[in-house]
Amino acid sequence: MKRTNKVVGKVAGKGAGTLLVHGEGDFCAVASPSSMPIYQASTFFFTDPADVAAIAGGQKNGFVYTRMGNPTVKAFEDKIALLEESDAAVAFSSGMAAVAAVLLELLEPGDEVISSSSIYGGTRIFFDRTLRKLNCPVLYFDPQDDLKVKLPSLITKKTRLIFFESPSNPSLSIIDVRVIADIARKYRLVSVIDNTFATPYLQKPLLEGIDCVIHSATKYIGGHGDALGGIVAGPEKLVRRLRENMLMNLGGCLSPFNAWLFLRGLKTLHLRMDCHCRSAAAIAEFLAGQNKVRSVLYPGLREHPGHRTAGKQMKDYGGVVSLTLGSRAACRRFMKRLRLCRVGVSLGDTETIVMNAALMFNSKLSDAACLQKGIDPTLIRISTGLEDAADIIGDIGQALKGL
């Protein structure tokens, strides 16, 4: 980096405090960097206040305040828009911040939502608590239903939006993306998918007619378990509304450093996802042959009810495998015996991560109460890491022997 004398000349002869704040000078790169720089700045300076007004008003490109936009964050947004083949994208501080922003922006009090019953628990809580307070009821459908019959039966004059995941968390149900898109278009509804499990590498819902795609970038996009973030991709008009209303007014902006971590993660997304998928397929095949395992949930298995649909709309079947055992107690014994697999709540990291929602978040609820909340107390989710699959299979095998 080389230093110019523009700022240094301005502060010559000033006090130590002034020199400490202003005396570093302006830096510019001598060549194009191999990695997007981290613009770790909360605000940006101008020589003419009219420039701020022009940028804030959309008449001029630039950056004013990182809550409104930041060069590193914009580079991440542009990369996701490119990968999802969308008009634009807007980043948030977490996946749930992205989900909340979309729902709060698109819904008015009294509007209704139709959602798959198989969705991330945090999203379900947001629906059942926050949206209910706003008088926006959510009607749920089973992913195994005949959607061409079930969804139209749920639509009323108040219906505004259809929300779903495919593959879903944690039961890995598969929903035909095009069917949802066609129904939404026919009834003039907005279709929204959480595409976290598939990533833009394995599945591109916007090309199938879906209106809006959400990702928890914390998972596969980051890929290393060291950053929180979320992002929404879709039409320019929707993204602009989310930026101007939800991002500006609620303030859930992504940090420049985390945006840089996600840009780094995206450079190896294809390599990591190929590895995750290979490992998941091998683990699923192994589990399918174990008599102590009650069921194996993985769309790559031919017996999975969504196998054909997943093969049609996904490049591969994903990096998550779920299984069920005979009881919650068996799940506890299995997880405590694991040595290489880590017990944790996230997914998409370099380590294989195992979780059971009943044991980890609903330990005081009975099995019946868990089932009422849509939680199978005997289900264990395995997010494959980047280890050698044979070693992970060996660890799972020895843990099963202890049951």
C-alpha positions, 0 to 999 in steps of 0.5 A: 500500500502507498501513502498519499500526503493529502491528509498528512499535509492538512494536519501538519503541526497539529497536536498529538490527538489530531495526528492520532485521528487524522495522521495515517493518510489515505491508502490506495492499493497498488494492484487489484487485491485477490480478496475484497477488502474489509471496509470496516467503517461505520460512516463515510466522509464527503466534501459536499453535503449534496453528495450525501443527499444524492446517495441517500435519495438514490440519484447517485451510487455510493455509501453513507452509513454502513446500516444503509450499505457498505462496499464489502457487504454490497460485494457479498449481496452482488455475489449472491444475486449472481449465484441465485440469478436474481435482480438484487439481494440484501444482507441481514445480521442473521438468517432469522433477521432476513426471515423476519424482514421479508414477512414484516415487509410483505404482510399487513395486519389481517393478512394470512400466510400459508406455510409448510409445517416442516420448517426451522423451529425458529421460523415456526416460533416467529410465525406462532408468536410474532405474526400472531401478535400482528394478527397475521395467522399462519395456516400449515400444510403437510409437505406430503399432501397433494399440494395441487389440492391442499394449497388451494383449499387453504387460500382465502381472500386474506391470503398473502404469502406462501412460505416453505423450505425444501429440503426442510429442517430437520425432517428433510421433506421435499416440496416441488418448487414449481408447483408452489410457484404455479399456485402462487402465480395463479392466486397472485400470492408471494412465494418465499423459500428458505433455500439454506439447506440447498444453497444456490449451488444445488438449487435455484428456486427463482428460475422455477418461478419463486418470488423470493429466496432466503438464506441463513448465510451462517450455514453453508455459505459461510461454511466455517462456523465463524460468522452469523448472517442472512440474505434475501434475493429477489426482484429489485423492487422487493429488495429495495423495499427491504433495504429502505424499510426493514434494514434502515428502520430495524437496523439488522445490518450485516457487519463488513467483517462477516460479509468478508467471511461469507465472500471467502466462504463462497469461493469454496462453496462448490467444493464443500457442497460436493464433499458434504453431499458425498458424505451424506449419501454414504452415511445415509446408506450406512444408516439404512442398513442398521437395525437399531435405526428406526428410519433414515431421512435423506432425499438421496435414498430411493425410498424417500418420498421426495427422491424423484422431485429432489432429483428434478430440481436439485443438483445433488441431495444435500449434506444433511441426514436425519434418523430416528431411534426408538426413544428419546433416551436412546438418542441421548445415549447415542449422542453421548457416545459420539467421539468425532461428531460434535453435538451442536445446534448449527449446520454446514460447518467443517465439522459433522454436527449432531443435534436433537431438538427435544433434548436440547431445546425442549427437555422439559416437554413430554414426547406428546407435547413435543409432537404437538409442536411438530418436534419428533423427540426421536429424530437426530439431525446429522450435518455432515462436515468435511472429514473423511466419511469413513471415519464419521461412519465408524464413529456413528457405528460405535455409538449405535453399538452402545444402544 
